[in-house]
């Protein structure tokens, strides 16, 4: 993220890197609809995948900008969408910008209660998921053929453990391509979660400290679907296969992006 809009060049590995997308969340209210798409249509017969418990909405109750910070808020409430009722709401924001290779940095403070599952991640822009912004303009394939790069995942029952993962046709779901790191203050302080994505490798770091790198010896369509455009996603899921049981005292919890 860059506090100075426009172009920014920096020396990096003997190359010049150019800032091509940023949001400093300077406008109050709804997230900038020139940059962000709310994905709200459940793709799995009225639900989301991974046995998640929420509906995603485009309401300002679930996503809004205040004092220079984007807030994604999961709320315990009954909410119906197209005849499907869920007990929680949240938001899933996709960038209207797709890119191949580069560095992504997101400065965030995470929710803490058991059952919360915040994530900063990417999908191949050719994914055929219902309600995605790009439609089939980049192609149309299922998951995991599209590829997935999880820059940051955190679950509220294990505060302080952050995971990065990659999902490919050769390893997906309970993928072997993952790494973890411990940060005691994930829910009380902001940290910079980053990925460096090149033609050779995908490398993950927190506050500039690298903790996992993916660089398969053989790169083909099964191990390396990371040679095409991807888009960025910010969301909080509730429960599900990774989030687990929701705390009985849960009422709401927020991920903040500065």
C-alpha positions in Angstrom: 0.0 0.0 0.0 1.3 3.4 -0.9 0.3 6.7 0.8 1.3 8.6 -2.3 -1.1 7.9 -5.2 0.2 7.6 -8.7 3.4 5.8 -9.8 6.1 4.6 -7.5 9.4 3.0 -8.7 11.8 1.1 -6.5 14.9 -0.8 -7.1 14.3 -4.5 -6.7 16.4 -7.4 -7.8 18.1 -5.2 -10.4 14.7 -4.4 -11.9 12.4 -1.4 -11.5 9.0 -2.2 -9.9 6.0 0.1 -10.8 3.0 0.6 -8.6 0.0 -0.4 -10.6 -2.8 -0.7 -8.0 -3.3 0.7 -4.5 -6.1 1.8 -2.2 -5.4 4.0 0.9 -9.1 4.1 1.9 -9.4 7.8 2.0 -13.1 8.1 1.2 -15.6 7.4 4.0 -18.5 4.9 3.5 -18.7 2.1 1.0 -15.4 0.8 -0.5 -14.5 2.4 -3.8 -16.6 0.7 -6.5 -14.1 1.6 -9.2 -11.6 -0.8 -7.4 -13.7 -3.3 -5.5 -16.4 -5.8 -6.4 -18.7 -7.3 -3.7 -19.1 -11.0 -4.5 -22.5 -11.9 -3.0 -24.0 -14.8 -5.0 -23.4 -18.1 -3.2 -21.9 -20.5 -5.7 -22.7 -23.8 -4.0 -26.5 -24.3 -4.1 -27.2 -21.2 -1.9 -24.1 -21.6 0.3 -20.4 -21.0 0.0 -17.8 -23.8 -0.3 -15.9 -25.2 2.7 -19.2 -25.6 4.7 -19.0 -21.9 5.6 -21.8 -20.4 7.7 -22.2 -16.8 6.3 -23.8 -14.9 3.6 -21.7 -12.2 2.0 -23.4 -8.9 1.4 -22.7 -5.5 -0.2 -24.2 -3.6 2.8 -22.2 -1.0 4.7 -22.9 -2.9 7.9 -20.4 -5.6 6.6 -17.9 -3.4 4.7 -17.1 0.2 5.0 -14.3 2.8 5.2 -13.8 4.9 8.3 -10.9 7.1 9.3 -8.7 5.8 6.5 -9.3 2.1 7.4 -11.3 -0.5 5.5 -13.4 -2.6 7.9 -14.8 -6.0 6.9 -17.2 -7.0 9.7 -18.7 -10.4 10.3 -22.0 -10.2 12.2 -24.2 -12.8 13.9 -27.6 -12.3 12.5 -30.2 -14.1 10.4 -30.0 -13.1 6.8 -31.6 -14.6 3.7 -30.4 -14.4 0.1 -32.4 -16.0 -2.7 -34.3 -18.2 -0.3 -31.2 -19.4 1.6 -31.0 -18.4 5.3 -27.8 -18.2 7.2 -26.9 -17.1 10.8 -24.0 -14.8 9.9 -23.2 -12.1 7.4 -19.8 -10.8 6.2 -18.2 -9.3 3.1 -16.0 -10.6 0.3 -14.2 -7.9 -1.7 -12.6 -8.7 -5.0 -10.3 -6.3 -6.9 -11.5 -5.2 -10.3 -7.8 -5.4 -11.2 -6.0 -8.5 -12.4 -2.3 -9.0 -12.7 0.5 -11.5 -13.5 3.6 -11.4 -11.3 4.5 -8.7 -8.8 4.4 -7.9 -5.1 1.3 -7.5 -3.0 1.4 -5.9 0.4 -1.7 -5.6 2.7 -1.5 -4.0 6.2 -4.1 -5.6 8.3 -5.3 -6.3 11.9 -7.3 -9.5 12.2 -10.4 -10.6 14.1 -9.9 -12.9 17.1 -12.9 -15.0 18.2 -13.1 -18.7 17.5 -15.0 -19.4 14.2 -13.6 -16.4 12.4 -11.6 -17.2 9.2 -10.2 -14.0 7.7 -8.2 -14.2 4.5 -6.1 -12.2 2.1 -5.8 -14.3 -1.1 -6.0 -14.5 -4.9 -7.7 -16.6 -7.5 -6.9 -17.0 -11.2 -9.1 -14.6 -13.1 -10.2 -17.5 -15.3 -12.2 -19.1 -12.4 -15.7 -20.0 -13.4 -17.1 -19.1 -9.9 -20.6 -17.7 -9.9 -20.7 -13.9 -9.3 -17.1 -13.2 -10.0 -16.3 -9.8 -11.5 -14.5 -10.9 -14.7 -17.0 -13.5 -16.0 -15.3 -15.5 -18.7 -13.2 -12.8 -20.3 -10.0 -14.6 -19.1 -11.3 -18.0 -19.7 -13.5 -20.3 -17.7 -12.1 -23.2 -15.6 -13.0 -24.7 -12.3 -11.1 -24.7 -9.0 -8.3 -25.7 -8.5 -7.3 -25.5 -12.2 -7.5 -21.7 -11.9 -4.9 -21.7 -9.1 -5.1 -20.1 -5.7 -2.5 -18.1 -3.7 -3.4 -17.6 0.0 -1.3 -14.7 1.2 -2.7 -14.8 4.7 -5.2 -17.1 6.5 -5.9 -16.9 10.2 -8.4 -18.8 12.4 -9.7 -17.3 15.7 -9.3 -20.5 17.7 -5.5 -20.2 17.1 -4.7 -16.5 17.5 -1.2 -15.7 16.4 -0.7 -18.4 13.8 -0.8 -17.2 10.2 -0.8 -19.5 7.2 0.2 -19.1 3.6 -0.8 -21.7 1.1 -1.0 -22.5 -2.6 -3.7 -24.7 -4.3 -2.8 -26.3 -7.6 -4.2 -29.2 -9.6 -1.5 -31.4 -8.0 -2.3 -30.4 -4.4 -5.4 -28.7 -3.2 -7.8 -28.6 -0.3 -5.5 -30.0 2.4 -2.6 -28.8 0.3 1.0 -29.8 1.2 2.1 -26.4 -0.3 1.8 -24.3 2.8 3.8 -22.6 5.6 3.0 -21.0 8.9 4.5 -18.4 11.2 3.7 -17.1 14.7 2.9 -13.5 15.4 1.6 -12.8 18.9 -0.2 -9.6 18.0 -2.2 -10.5 14.9 -5.4 -9.3 16.5 -4.2 -6.2 18.4 -1.7 -4.7 16.0 -1.4 -4.1 12.2 1.1 -6.2 10.3 2.1 -6.2 6.6 1.2 -9.4 4.9 3.1 -9.8 1.6 3.6 -12.1 -1.4 6.4 -11.8 -4.0 5.2 -13.6 -7.1 7.7 -14.2 -10.0 8.1 -16.6 -12.9 10.3 -18.7 -10.6 8.7 -18.7 -7.2 6.0 -17.5 -4.8 7.4 -16.1 -1.6 5.5 -15.1 1.5 6.5 -12.7 4.3 5.1 -10.8 7.3 6.6 -7.4 8.1 9.4 -8.1 5.6 10.4 -11.4 7.2 10.0 -14.3 4.7 8.7 -17.6 6.1 7.6 -19.7 3.2 8.6 -20.1 -0.5 7.0 -22.2 -3.2 9.3 -23.2 -6.1 8.5 -26.6 -7.5 11.3 -28.4 -9.3 9.0 -29.2 -12.2 6.7 -26.4 -13.4 3.8 -27.6 -15.5 0.0 -27.0 -15.5 -0.4 -29.3 -12.5 2.2 -27.6 -10.3 2.3 -24.1 -11.7 -1.0 -22.5 -12.7 0.6 -19.2 -11.7 1.5 -17.9 -15.2 -1.6 -15.8 -15.9 -3.7 -13.1 -14.4 -5.0 -13.3 -10.8 -7.2 -11.0 -8.7 -7.0 -10.1 -5.0 -9.7 -11.0 -2.4 -10.3 -9.7 1.2 -12.9 -11.5 3.3 -14.0 -13.0 6.6 -15.6 -16.5 6.4 -17.4 -18.0 9.4 -16.9 -21.5 10.6 -16.3 -24.0 7.8 -13.6 -26.6 7.3 -10.8 -24.3 8.5 -12.7 -21.8 10.7 -14.2 -24.5 12.9 -16.8 -24.0 15.6 -18.0 -20.5 16.3 -17.8 -19.2 19.8 -21.2 -19.2 21.5 -20.6 -15.6 22.6 -19.8 -14.3 19.1 -21.7 -11.2 18.1 -19.4 -9.5 15.6 -15.7 -9.2 14.7 -13.8 -7.1 12.2 -10.7 -7.3 10.0 -9.2 -3.8 9.5 -7.0 -2.9 6.5 -5.0 0.2 6.7 
